[in-house]
Amino acid sequence: MMTLPVLPPELETRAVRAGHPEYPALRSTYTTTRRPELVLRPRDEHEVAAAVRYAAASGRVLSVRSGGHGLAGTASNDGGIVIDVGALREVTVIHTPLVRIGAGARWGEVAARLAPLGLAISSGDHGNVGVGGLAVAGGVGWLTRSFGLTIDRVRAAAVVTASGEIIRVDHTQPELLWALRGAGDALGIVTSFDIDAMPLGDIGIAQVVVEADAGGDTLRRWSEHLSQAPRELTTNGLLFSQGASGFVLQLTAVVASDDQHEIRRLVQPLAQLGVRTLGLQASVAPYSALISADQLHSNVGQQPSNTTNALFPTFDAPTAKAVMDLAAHPASPFVQLRSLGGVVNDVPADATAWAHRHQQVLVVASTFPPDGGRGLDAAFAPLQEYADGAYRNFESRPHRSSLERAFPGTTGERVSEIRERLDPEGVFWRGRREFTRPEDSAAGLAS
Ligand SMILES: Cc1cc2nc3c(=O)[nH]c(=O)nc-3n(C[C@H](O)[C@H](O)[C@H](O)COP(=O)(O)OP(=O)(O)OC[C@H]3O[C@@H](n4cnc5c(N)ncnc54)[C@H](O)[C@@H]3O)c2cc1C
């Protein structure tokens, strides 16, 4: 491999290479252990721009990292360059409720900063997930049915494009704003997002555990119930097979209200959805207790896994049965069920690059080593017959077909057109097989 060009002096102070004391904490991601040749840690958008120009000229594979929580491990690489925007983590209230958030902040930090102001932003389910990777792609979390996806409230962003230009994307550039909300990485490196927060005091948080039947009636009832339920209610479930003892559905229900009567009214029916109730507990707490800054940690490849997912308009009887069969599969996948619908589906399908606006459920399945992915694929394949789309951030092995499920039809064509217009040389996508066309392979752009 050719040696890297000499770094400009202003970037040399931001460079981390093997042997540097911080290299072990910067080279990897949550799911993968990697060995990049160079990690650059810019402190502002001008340094990000300089880093992009340097990486583009080097011809090396370039990875972009905000929090390093991406399941596909695309935030690092072997032998290439990583631009880590983790230093860009300021959270500033521009004017209530508009908040500017550095892409390198973690969602736990955002929740902690906004909670004392009585504000919250719908994000994911974990405080350590980075703002950048989630907010460019979707954001399905504890407040999804009440406040929508994270991208639905993104109003503007600062972006460094592949040519090293800093652009501001807002309503004056509708096509770029459309892409920012669901395919923001197609524009370049987002350095900050302007997002409308929602007024939110304390919330109801409940754990509801029920026995689920193998035939799928419990899951079908859950899905029907949620499709009609008030939007203050969002539930995320874990589905476990206990072998001969049957199945357990463990729901975390979040009610976007601190009214105890309202919390009880929305949570209690959930306990009736299963074969029998195994547990019900509810409390009132700030949102920042769920998305906690206490969850912050380094990502050092500690959790290798295979993950895939699919979206569903609803769980009819055959779909619900297929999900139960997934949970019972000998590959023992870890199965998560996440509520969509509510406010998410108020947005027209062509208003953002997340085109999935009629689905009610996201199913995510993961397996862990020693399964290398075959077990997961065998377990998940029967579900695809009922699926309608996918969320790219819960895909650990992205490829062209998973990208097409996330960006179906004309949505995918629009995203590709923007990606290729802003990054014709493939600075951000060289080496990424999901963006690779046969002609790119021939030109040596793909690994
Ligand atoms: C434990 C865990 C829990 C999760 N929970 C949820 C959840 O509840 N809801 C949910 O929606 N998702 C969830 N996810 C998935 C999450 O959305 C993705 O992993 C997301 O990519 C993480 O963001 P990050 O900044 O940490 O990613 P990184 O690993 O830093 O980046 C991943 C990719 O995102 C892109 N990217 C990152 N930053 C930028 C940027 N600034 N500009 C442009 N592109 C960028 C790049 O392509 C990069 O390769 C979870 C993941 C894990 C591991």
PDBQT file of the ligand as one rigid body, heavy atoms in Angstrom, charges set to zero:
ROOT
HETATM    1  C1  LIG A 501     -26.646  -0.954  21.533  1.00  0.00    +0.000 C 
HETATM    2  C2  LIG A 501     -27.272  -0.239  20.362  1.00  0.00    +0.000 A 
HETATM    3  C3  LIG A 501     -28.521   0.301  20.507  1.00  0.00    +0.000 A 
HETATM    4  C4  LIG A 501     -29.133   0.947  19.437  1.00  0.00    +0.000 A 
HETATM    5  N1  LIG A 501     -30.390   1.469  19.607  1.00  0.00    +0.000 NA
HETATM    6  C5  LIG A 501     -30.971   2.134  18.596  1.00  0.00    +0.000 A 
HETATM    7  C6  LIG A 501     -32.269   2.680  18.760  1.00  0.00    +0.000 A 
HETATM    8  O1  LIG A 501     -32.882   2.543  19.801  1.00  0.00    +0.000 OA
HETATM    9  N2  LIG A 501     -32.820   3.326  17.724  1.00  0.00    +0.000 N 
HETATM   10  C7  LIG A 501     -32.180   3.506  16.557  1.00  0.00    +0.000 A 
HETATM   11  O2  LIG A 501     -32.728   4.148  15.664  1.00  0.00    +0.000 OA
HETATM   12  N3  LIG A 501     -30.966   2.984  16.358  1.00  0.00    +0.000 NA
HETATM   13  C8  LIG A 501     -30.356   2.304  17.349  1.00  0.00    +0.000 A 
HETATM   14  N4  LIG A 501     -29.133   1.732  17.150  1.00  0.00    +0.000 N 
HETATM   15  C9  LIG A 501     -28.553   1.839  15.829  1.00  0.00    +0.000 C 
HETATM   16  C10 LIG A 501     -27.956   3.231  15.616  1.00  0.00    +0.000 C 
HETATM   17  O3  LIG A 501     -28.893   4.071  14.999  1.00  0.00    +0.000 OA
HETATM   18  C11 LIG A 501     -26.780   3.146  14.711  1.00  0.00    +0.000 C 
HETATM   19  O4  LIG A 501     -25.894   2.236  15.267  1.00  0.00    +0.000 OA
HETATM   20  C12 LIG A 501     -26.106   4.522  14.512  1.00  0.00    +0.000 C 
HETATM   21  O5  LIG A 501     -25.349   4.468  13.337  1.00  0.00    +0.000 OA
HETATM   22  C13 LIG A 501     -25.209   4.872  15.653  1.00  0.00    +0.000 C 
HETATM   23  O6  LIG A 501     -24.754   6.184  15.541  1.00  0.00    +0.000 OA
HETATM   24  P1  LIG A 501     -23.217   6.482  15.821  1.00  0.00    +0.000 P 
HETATM   25  O7  LIG A 501     -22.984   7.931  15.583  1.00  0.00    +0.000 OA
HETATM   26  O8  LIG A 501     -22.827   5.928  17.127  1.00  0.00    +0.000 OA
HETATM   27  O9  LIG A 501     -22.630   5.639  14.618  1.00  0.00    +0.000 OA
HETATM   28  P2  LIG A 501     -21.145   5.477  14.042  1.00  0.00    +0.000 P 
HETATM   29  O10 LIG A 501     -20.758   4.059  14.269  1.00  0.00    +0.000 OA
HETATM   30  O11 LIG A 501     -20.237   6.524  14.529  1.00  0.00    +0.000 OA
HETATM   31  O12 LIG A 501     -21.399   5.703  12.497  1.00  0.00    +0.000 OA
HETATM   32  C14 LIG A 501     -22.101   4.750  11.727  1.00  0.00    +0.000 C 
HETATM   33  C15 LIG A 501     -22.217   5.284  10.311  1.00  0.00    +0.000 C 
HETATM   34  O13 LIG A 501     -23.099   6.403  10.312  1.00  0.00    +0.000 OA
HETATM   35  C16 LIG A 501     -22.623   7.382   9.380  1.00  0.00    +0.000 C 
HETATM   36  N5  LIG A 501     -22.296   8.600  10.140  1.00  0.00    +0.000 N 
HETATM   37  C17 LIG A 501     -21.899   8.667  11.433  1.00  0.00    +0.000 A 
HETATM   38  N6  LIG A 501     -21.733   9.949  11.783  1.00  0.00    +0.000 NA
HETATM   39  C18 LIG A 501     -21.982  10.685  10.685  1.00  0.00    +0.000 A 
HETATM   40  C19 LIG A 501     -21.956  12.082  10.423  1.00  0.00    +0.000 A 
HETATM   41  N7  LIG A 501     -21.626  12.966  11.370  1.00  0.00    +0.000 N 
HETATM   42  N8  LIG A 501     -22.283  12.520   9.174  1.00  0.00    +0.000 NA
HETATM   43  C20 LIG A 501     -22.627  11.638   8.205  1.00  0.00    +0.000 A 
HETATM   44  N9  LIG A 501     -22.666  10.301   8.403  1.00  0.00    +0.000 NA
HETATM   45  C21 LIG A 501     -22.343   9.839   9.629  1.00  0.00    +0.000 A 
HETATM   46  C22 LIG A 501     -21.399   6.835   8.714  1.00  0.00    +0.000 C 
HETATM   47  O14 LIG A 501     -21.804   6.183   7.522  1.00  0.00    +0.000 OA
HETATM   48  C23 LIG A 501     -20.920   5.804   9.717  1.00  0.00    +0.000 C 
HETATM   49  O15 LIG A 501     -20.178   4.775   9.092  1.00  0.00    +0.000 OA
HETATM   50  C24 LIG A 501     -28.472   1.062  18.188  1.00  0.00    +0.000 A 
HETATM   51  C25 LIG A 501     -27.203   0.507  18.039  1.00  0.00    +0.000 A 
HETATM   52  C26 LIG A 501     -26.607  -0.153  19.104  1.00  0.00    +0.000 A 
HETATM   53  C27 LIG A 501     -25.274  -0.787  18.917  1.00  0.00    +0.000 C 
ENDROOT
TORSDOF 0
